[in-house]
Amino acid sequence: MNKEELITRVSHDTDLDLVTVRTIIESTLDEISSCFKRKDNLEIRGFGSFKVVTTKQKIGRNISKGEPVVIPPKSKVKFKISSLTKL
């Protein structure tokens, strides 16, 4: 499902117009994105939790040349589904 399909489904399920639903969903996604940029964790009870983790610097290998390459640390977001969520 992409964002447009989500907007359409929520609009249909809630009988709200597409413009209102689009504004709400985009605002929600913007806030979630801002949370991750600040490296804050996010928990949505009954849905799941998002945790920002930072990987350590490590040494990789350039496959074509066989030379070692430094892979810098980076931040990732991990998601864990809530035990209350029914699949």
N, CA, C and O atoms as CSV, one atom per row, in Angstrom:
chain,resi,resn,atom,element,x,y,z
A,1,MET,N,N,0.857,-1.167,0.000
A,1,MET,CA,C,0.000,0.000,0.000
A,1,MET,C,C,0.903,1.231,0.000
A,1,MET,O,O,1.908,1.275,0.710
A,2,ASN,N,N,0.539,2.217,-0.795
A,2,ASN,CA,C,1.279,3.475,-0.775
A,2,ASN,C,C,0.450,4.549,-0.061
A,2,ASN,O,O,-0.667,4.286,0.386
A,3,LYS,N,N,1.000,5.742,0.039
A,3,LYS,CA,C,0.346,6.808,0.811
A,3,LYS,C,C,-1.014,7.177,0.217
A,3,LYS,O,O,-1.970,7.406,0.958
A,4,GLU,N,N,-1.106,7.234,-1.104
A,4,GLU,CA,C,-2.382,7.593,-1.741
A,4,GLU,C,C,-3.461,6.564,-1.445
A,4,GLU,O,O,-4.613,6.925,-1.201
A,5,GLU,N,N,-3.100,5.287,-1.465
A,5,GLU,CA,C,-4.064,4.230,-1.143
A,5,GLU,C,C,-4.492,4.329,0.317
A,5,GLU,O,O,-5.662,4.120,0.636
A,6,LEU,N,N,-3.560,4.642,1.193
A,6,LEU,CA,C,-3.883,4.820,2.605
A,6,LEU,C,C,-4.863,5.971,2.789
A,6,LEU,O,O,-5.846,5.844,3.519
A,7,ILE,N,N,-4.600,7.077,2.137
A,7,ILE,CA,C,-5.484,8.246,2.230
A,7,ILE,C,C,-6.882,7.891,1.740
A,7,ILE,O,O,-7.876,8.246,2.374
A,8,THR,N,N,-6.959,7.199,0.623
A,8,THR,CA,C,-8.261,6.818,0.064
A,8,THR,C,C,-9.022,5.890,1.003
A,8,THR,O,O,-10.221,6.066,1.220
A,9,ARG,N,N,-8.328,4.908,1.557
A,9,ARG,CA,C,-8.998,3.969,2.470
A,9,ARG,C,C,-9.476,4.647,3.745
A,9,ARG,O,O,-10.599,4.413,4.192
A,10,VAL,N,N,-8.630,5.488,4.332
A,10,VAL,CA,C,-9.026,6.189,5.555
A,10,VAL,C,C,-10.202,7.119,5.261
A,10,VAL,O,O,-11.129,7.221,6.065
A,11,SER,N,N,-10.167,7.788,4.127
A,11,SER,CA,C,-11.274,8.671,3.739
A,11,SER,C,C,-12.570,7.871,3.605
A,11,SER,O,O,-13.625,8.309,4.064
A,12,HIS,N,N,-12.488,6.718,2.986
A,12,HIS,CA,C,-13.664,5.873,2.809
A,12,HIS,C,C,-14.175,5.353,4.157
A,12,HIS,O,O,-15.379,5.355,4.411
A,13,ASP,N,N,-13.258,4.912,5.016
A,13,ASP,CA,C,-13.649,4.342,6.313
A,13,ASP,C,C,-14.220,5.375,7.278
A,13,ASP,O,O,-15.060,5.045,8.115
A,14,THR,N,N,-13.770,6.622,7.164
A,14,THR,CA,C,-14.180,7.646,8.119
A,14,THR,C,C,-15.198,8.634,7.567
A,14,THR,O,O,-15.708,9.479,8.301
A,15,ASP,N,N,-15.493,8.530,6.278
A,15,ASP,CA,C,-16.401,9.473,5.600
A,15,ASP,C,C,-15.901,10.916,5.673
A,15,ASP,O,O,-16.696,11.854,5.613
A,16,LEU,N,N,-14.590,11.091,5.803
A,16,LEU,CA,C,-13.989,12.422,5.737
A,16,LEU,C,C,-13.521,12.664,4.305
A,16,LEU,O,O,-13.214,11.722,3.574
A,17,ASP,N,N,-13.471,13.943,3.912
A,17,ASP,CA,C,-13.037,14.235,2.547
A,17,ASP,C,C,-11.534,13.984,2.400
A,17,ASP,O,O,-10.784,13.997,3.376
A,18,LEU,N,N,-11.118,13.755,1.147
A,18,LEU,CA,C,-9.719,13.406,0.860
A,18,LEU,C,C,-8.744,14.485,1.304
A,18,LEU,O,O,-7.648,14.167,1.766
A,19,VAL,N,N,-9.118,15.754,1.176
A,19,VAL,CA,C,-8.223,16.853,1.549
A,19,VAL,C,C,-7.935,16.826,3.046
A,19,VAL,O,O,-6.787,16.995,3.457
A,20,THR,N,N,-8.940,16.622,3.843
A,20,THR,CA,C,-8.776,16.567,5.297
A,20,THR,C,C,-7.912,15.378,5.705
A,20,THR,O,O,-6.998,15.514,6.518
A,21,VAL,N,N,-8.206,14.221,5.140
A,21,VAL,CA,C,-7.447,13.012,5.471
A,21,VAL,C,C,-5.995,13.166,5.029
A,21,VAL,O,O,-5.085,12.776,5.761
A,22,ARG,N,N,-5.763,13.729,3.844
A,22,ARG,CA,C,-4.398,13.951,3.351
A,22,ARG,C,C,-3.622,14.851,4.318
A,22,ARG,O,O,-2.466,14.571,4.634
A,23,THR,N,N,-4.253,15.925,4.783
A,23,THR,CA,C,-3.617,16.852,5.718
A,23,THR,C,C,-3.255,16.145,7.023
A,23,THR,O,O,-2.157,16.334,7.546
A,24,ILE,N,N,-4.162,15.342,7.542
A,24,ILE,CA,C,-3.933,14.632,8.797
A,24,ILE,C,C,-2.798,13.623,8.650
A,24,ILE,O,O,-1.900,13.572,9.491
A,25,ILE,N,N,-2.832,12.823,7.591
A,25,ILE,CA,C,-1.812,11.790,7.400
A,25,ILE,C,C,-0.448,12.420,7.143
A,25,ILE,O,O,0.548,11.972,7.710
A,26,GLU,N,N,-0.382,13.444,6.305
A,26,GLU,CA,C,0.908,14.090,6.033
A,26,GLU,C,C,1.469,14.756,7.277
A,26,GLU,O,O,2.677,14.715,7.511
A,27,SER,N,N,0.606,15.370,8.078
A,27,SER,CA,C,1.052,15.976,9.332
A,27,SER,C,C,1.576,14.912,10.294
A,27,SER,O,O,2.603,15.112,10.943
A,28,THR,N,N,0.879,13.792,10.385
A,28,THR,CA,C,1.310,12.691,11.247
A,28,THR,C,C,2.661,12.150,10.807
A,28,THR,O,O,3.546,11.941,11.636
A,29,LEU,N,N,2.826,11.921,9.513
A,29,LEU,CA,C,4.091,11.406,9.000
A,29,LEU,C,C,5.226,12.405,9.194
A,29,LEU,O,O,6.358,12.011,9.472
A,30,ASP,N,N,4.929,13.699,9.049
A,30,ASP,CA,C,5.942,14.733,9.292
A,30,ASP,C,C,6.414,14.711,10.745
A,30,ASP,O,O,7.608,14.835,11.018
A,31,GLU,N,N,5.473,14.552,11.674
A,31,GLU,CA,C,5.831,14.501,13.092
A,31,GLU,C,C,6.650,13.255,13.415
A,31,GLU,O,O,7.609,13.322,14.185
A,32,ILE,N,N,6.277,12.121,12.831
A,32,ILE,CA,C,7.041,10.898,13.035
A,32,ILE,C,C,8.452,11.067,12.490
A,32,ILE,O,O,9.422,10.680,13.141
A,33,SER,N,N,8.569,11.643,11.302
A,33,SER,CA,C,9.876,11.885,10.689
A,33,SER,C,C,10.719,12.821,11.547
A,33,SER,O,O,11.915,12.586,11.721
A,34,SER,N,N,10.119,13.870,12.083
A,34,SER,CA,C,10.836,14.804,12.953
A,34,SER,C,C,11.336,14.105,14.210
A,34,SER,O,O,12.431,14.390,14.696
A,35,CYS,N,N,10.534,13.198,14.728
A,35,CYS,CA,C,10.908,12.423,15.910
A,35,CYS,C,C,12.174,11.618,15.623
A,35,CYS,O,O,13.084,11.576,16.450
A,36,PHE,N,N,12.233,10.984,14.463
A,36,PHE,CA,C,13.405,10.186,14.102
A,36,PHE,C,C,14.622,11.065,13.859
A,36,PHE,O,O,15.738,10.677,14.207
A,37,LYS,N,N,14.433,12.231,13.274
A,37,LYS,CA,C,15.554,13.145,13.039
A,37,LYS,C,C,16.178,13.601,14.360
A,37,LYS,O,O,17.384,13.834,14.437
A,38,ARG,N,N,15.351,13.724,15.390
A,38,ARG,CA,C,15.852,14.092,16.722
A,38,ARG,C,C,16.411,12.877,17.455
A,38,ARG,O,O,16.919,12.993,18.571
A,39,LYS,N,N,16.312,11.702,16.811
A,39,LYS,CA,C,16.752,10.426,17.381
A,39,LYS,C,C,15.960,10.047,18.624
A,39,LYS,O,O,16.476,9.408,19.540
A,40,ASP,N,N,14.690,10.456,18.634
A,40,ASP,CA,C,13.777,10.072,19.709
A,40,ASP,C,C,13.075,8.772,19.317
A,40,ASP,O,O,12.810,8.536,18.139
A,41,ASN,N,N,12.779,7.945,20.293
A,41,ASN,CA,C,11.998,6.740,20.051
A,41,ASN,C,C,10.518,7.108,20.055
A,41,ASN,O,O,10.128,8.139,20.602
A,42,LEU,N,N,9.698,6.257,19.441
A,42,LEU,CA,C,8.270,6.526,19.341
A,42,LEU,C,C,7.501,5.253,19.645
A,42,LEU,O,O,7.803,4.190,19.101
A,43,GLU,N,N,6.506,5.363,20.514
A,43,GLU,CA,C,5.653,4.213,20.822
A,43,GLU,C,C,4.212,4.591,20.557
A,43,GLU,O,O,3.717,5.602,21.056
A,44,ILE,N,N,3.544,3.767,19.767
A,44,ILE,CA,C,2.120,3.941,19.504
A,44,ILE,C,C,1.441,2.697,20.075
A,44,ILE,O,O,1.471,1.626,19.469
A,45,ARG,N,N,0.838,2.854,21.236
A,45,ARG,CA,C,0.260,1.705,21.936
A,45,ARG,C,C,-0.790,1.019,21.065
A,45,ARG,O,O,-1.624,1.670,20.436
A,46,GLY,N,N,-0.727,-0.289,21.049
A,46,GLY,CA,C,-1.646,-1.073,20.247
A,46,GLY,C,C,-1.198,-1.224,18.803
A,46,GLY,O,O,-1.826,-1.959,18.041
A,47,PHE,N,N,-0.126,-0.543,18.409
A,47,PHE,CA,C,0.393,-0.646,17.045
A,47,PHE,C,C,1.823,-1.171,17.058
A,47,PHE,O,O,2.123,-2.201,16.454
A,48,GLY,N,N,2.711,-0.446,17.759
A,48,GLY,CA,C,4.096,-0.881,17.836
A,48,GLY,C,C,5.006,0.244,18.288
A,48,GLY,O,O,4.556,1.347,18.597
A,49,SER,N,N,6.298,-0.058,18.320
A,49,SER,CA,C,7.257,0.956,18.737
A,49,SER,C,C,8.385,1.055,17.721
A,49,SER,O,O,8.788,0.069,17.104
A,50,PHE,N,N,8.874,2.259,17.571
A,50,PHE,CA,C,9.978,2.557,16.675
A,50,PHE,C,C,11.151,2.978,17.548
A,50,PHE,O,O,11.008,3.841,18.414
A,51,LYS,N,N,12.299,2.374,17.323
A,51,LYS,CA,C,13.474,2.683,18.108
A,51,LYS,C,C,14.600,3.101,17.171
A,51,LYS,O,O,14.901,2.406,16.201
A,52,VAL,N,N,15.217,4.235,17.465
A,52,VAL,CA,C,16.346,4.711,16.676
A,52,VAL,C,C,17.614,4.094,17.259
A,52,VAL,O,O,17.923,4.280,18.436
A,53,VAL,N,N,18.341,3.361,16.423
A,53,VAL,CA,C,19.590,2.735,16.850
A,53,VAL,C,C,20.721,3.228,15.959
A,53,VAL,O,O,20.521,3.490,14.773
A,54,THR,N,N,21.899,3.352,16.536
A,54,THR,CA,C,23.074,3.783,15.778
A,54,THR,C,C,24.029,2.611,15.648
A,54,THR,O,O,24.415,1.994,16.640
A,55,THR,N,N,24.406,2.310,14.405
A,55,THR,CA,C,25.358,1.230,14.174
A,55,THR,C,C,26.761,1.733,14.463
A,55,THR,O,O,27.016,2.935,14.401
A,56,LYS,N,N,27.661,0.833,14.776
A,56,LYS,CA,C,29.050,1.196,15.033
A,56,LYS,C,C,29.811,1.292,13.715
A,56,LYS,O,O,29.413,0.719,12.701
A,57,GLN,N,N,30.905,2.024,13.759
A,57,GLN,CA,C,31.798,2.063,12.602
A,57,GLN,C,C,32.398,0.672,12.427
A,57,GLN,O,O,32.729,0.008,13.409
A,58,LYS,N,N,32.538,0.230,11.177
A,58,LYS,CA,C,33.137,-1.074,10.950
A,58,LYS,C,C,33.976,-1.061,9.674
A,58,LYS,O,O,33.901,-0.130,8.872
A,59,ILE,N,N,34.750,-2.080,9.510
A,59,ILE,CA,C,35.601,-2.219,8.335
A,59,ILE,C,C,34.934,-3.197,7.376
A,59,ILE,O,O,34.622,-4.330,7.744
A,60,GLY,N,N,34.719,-2.749,6.145
A,60,GLY,CA,C,34.179,-3.600,5.097
A,60,GLY,C,C,35.267,-3.857,4.063
A,60,GLY,O,O,36.442,-3.577,4.303
A,61,ARG,N,N,34.877,-4.381,2.933
A,61,ARG,CA,C,35.852,-4.660,1.887
A,61,ARG,C,C,35.271,-4.249,0.540
A,61,ARG,O,O,34.133,-4.582,0.211
A,62,ASN,N,N,36.074,-3.517,-0.233
A,62,ASN,CA,C,35.716,-3.178,-1.603
A,62,ASN,C,C,35.872,-4.457,-2.421
A,62,ASN,O,O,36.988,-4.946,-2.599
A,63,ILE,N,N,34.782,-4.991,-2.910
A,63,ILE,CA,C,34.796,-6.286,-3.578
A,63,ILE,C,C,35.664,-6.257,-4.845
A,63,ILE,O,O,36.414,-7.198,-5.102
A,64,SER,N,N,35.563,-5.194,-5.623
A,64,SER,CA,C,36.296,-5.167,-6.890
A,64,SER,C,C,37.806,-5.032,-6.704
A,64,SER,O,O,38.574,-5.580,-7.494
A,65,LYS,N,N,38.240,-4.312,-5.672
A,65,LYS,CA,C,39.674,-4.096,-5.455
A,65,LYS,C,C,40.236,-4.928,-4.305
A,65,LYS,O,O,41.450,-5.092,-4.191
A,66,GLY,N,N,39.362,-5.447,-3.461
A,66,GLY,CA,C,39.812,-6.231,-2.323
A,66,GLY,C,C,40.400,-5.410,-1.197
A,66,GLY,O,O,40.996,-5.961,-0.272
A,67,GLU,N,N,40.238,-4.094,-1.262
A,67,GLU,CA,C,40.798,-3.206,-0.242
A,67,GLU,C,C,39.810,-3.008,0.907
A,67,GLU,O,O,38.597,-3.022,0.698
A,68,PRO,N,N,40.330,-2.824,2.113
A,68,PRO,CA,C,39.433,-2.519,3.238
A,68,PRO,C,C,38.850,-1.115,3.094
A,68,PRO,O,O,39.510,-0.194,2.612
A,69,VAL,N,N,37.604,-0.977,3.523
A,69,VAL,CA,C,36.891,0.292,3.456
A,69,VAL,C,C,36.259,0.548,4.820
A,69,VAL,O,O,35.683,-0.361,5.419
A,70,VAL,N,N,36.362,1.778,5.311
A,70,VAL,CA,C,35.732,2.140,6.573
A,70,VAL,C,C,34.263,2.474,6.310
A,70,VAL,O,O,33.949,3.339,5.492
A,71,ILE,N,N,33.375,1.782,7.009
A,71,ILE,CA,C,31.941,2.054,6.915
A,71,ILE,C,C,31.569,2.876,8.143
A,71,ILE,O,O,31.642,2.376,9.265
A,72,PRO,N,N,31.167,4.141,7.942
A,72,PRO,CA,C,30.901,5.016,9.085
A,72,PRO,C,C,29.639,4.599,9.850
A,72,PRO,O,O,28.781,3.897,9.313
A,73,PRO,N,N,29.539,5.036,11.102
A,73,PRO,CA,C,28.316,4.742,11.862
A,73,PRO,C,C,27.125,5.456,11.233
A,73,PRO,O,O,27.280,6.505,10.608
A,74,LYS,N,N,25.938,4.881,11.403
A,74,LYS,CA,C,24.728,5.520,10.892
A,74,LYS,C,C,23.545,5.156,11.777
A,74,LYS,O,O,23.582,4.183,12.531
A,75,SER,N,N,22.510,5.952,11.668
A,75,SER,CA,C,21.296,5.710,12.448
A,75,SER,C,C,20.286,4.950,11.609
A,75,SER,O,O,20.150,5.183,10.408
A,76,LYS,N,N,19.575,4.031,12.264
A,76,LYS,CA,C,18.519,3.246,11.629
A,76,LYS,C,C,17.310,3.272,12.546
A,76,LYS,O,O,17.424,3.518,13.747
A,77,VAL,N,N,16.155,3.016,11.961
A,77,VAL,CA,C,14.934,2.909,12.746
A,77,VAL,C,C,14.489,1.456,12.715
A,77,VAL,O,O,14.340,0.864,11.646
A,78,LYS,N,N,14.280,0.890,13.893
A,78,LYS,CA,C,13.784,-0.478,13.998
A,78,LYS,C,C,12.354,-0.427,14.513
A,78,LYS,O,O,12.024,0.371,15.390
A,79,PHE,N,N,11.507,-1.293,13.954
A,79,PHE,CA,C,10.105,-1.352,14.342
A,79,PHE,C,C,9.815,-2.681,15.011
A,79,PHE,O,O,10.241,-3.734,14.539
A,80,LYS,N,N,9.088,-2.621,16.109
A,80,LYS,CA,C,8.643,-3.835,16.794
A,80,LYS,C,C,7.135,-3.742,16.944
A,80,LYS,O,O,6.618,-2.800,17.545
A,81,ILE,N,N,6.441,-4.716,16.400
A,81,ILE,CA,C,4.982,-4.703,16.434
A,81,ILE,C,C,4.481,-4.952,17.861
A,81,ILE,O,O,5.093,-5.701,18.622
A,82,SER,N,N,3.373,-4.321,18.207
A,82,SER,CA,C,2.797,-4.487,19.526
A,82,SER,C,C,2.201,-5.888,19.679
A,82,SER,O,O,1.702,-6.467,18.714
A,83,SER,N,N,2.256,-6.414,20.876
A,83,SER,CA,C,1.658,-7.717,21.122
A,83,SER,C,C,0.129,-7.635,21.045
A,83,SER,O,O,-0.541,-8.660,20.924
A,84,LEU,N,N,-0.420,-6.428,21.114
A,84,LEU,CA,C,-1.870,-6.235,21.035
A,84,LEU,C,C,-2.377,-6.197,19.605
A,84,LEU,O,O,-3.583,-6.290,19.374
A,85,THR,N,N,-1.464,-6.060,18.631
A,85,THR,CA,C,-1.853,-5.973,17.229
A,85,THR,C,C,-2.227,-7.355,16.717
A,85,THR,O,O,-1.487,-8.322,16.892
A,86,LYS,N,N,-3.377,-7.426,16.087
A,86,LYS,CA,C,-3.820,-8.686,15.498
A,86,LYS,C,C,-3.466,-8.699,14.029
A,86,LYS,O,O,-3.798,-7.766,13.298
A,87,LEU,N,N,-2.799,-9.741,13.594
A,87,LEU,CA,C,-2.442,-9.871,12.184
A,87,LEU,C,C,-3.384,-10.782,11.462
A,87,LEU,O,O,-3.229,-11.004,10.261
